[in-house]
Amino acid sequence: MEPTNDMILDIRKDPYNYVMRVVFCRWKPFILQAMDTDEVTNFSRFIKQLPITQKVLSQNLKALEQDGLVVRTVIPDTPPRTEYRLTDRGRSLIPLLDQVYAWGWNVMKEENMPIDALGEMWHGYRKKEDDLMLHPYKKRRELP
């Protein structure tokens, strides 16, 4: 039997590959989770929450917006403000991200590996500390 184009695996068309590109690039899970935690957030808040450059954050936010996971709203204040929030499609990913996080958290606990405090707060594995939630990477302190 001669193979046809619809029978040949094209990994570029595989849903795993699509999800990896859209959701699981290095910073996207963190950005999505931060938006879910805050409901609405702005560019400077991401910079305070994540150890990410402005250029990389901007690229990721644009990609998330193009993929329909995030909506960007410009508020015509002086100076103008930009807010970001999850779309319904973006919110639909949060249970998946929670499952992936839970799997990693459980394995890391079993292996006695250190776990990031902010992620634990975002996912409900640790009590939220407002000061740390606002500026998690400026303090550079170890938590118990």
Secondary structure as UniProt FT lines:
FT   HELIX           5..7
FT   HELIX           11..13
FT   HELIX           15..22
FT   HELIX           28..38
FT   STRAND          40..42
FT   HELIX           43..49
FT   HELIX           54..66
FT   TURN            67..68
FT   STRAND          70..75
FT   STRAND          81..86
FT   HELIX           88..92
FT   HELIX           94..110
FT   TURN            111..112
FT   HELIX           117..122
FT   TURN            123..124
FT   HELIX           130..134
FT   HELIX           136..139
//
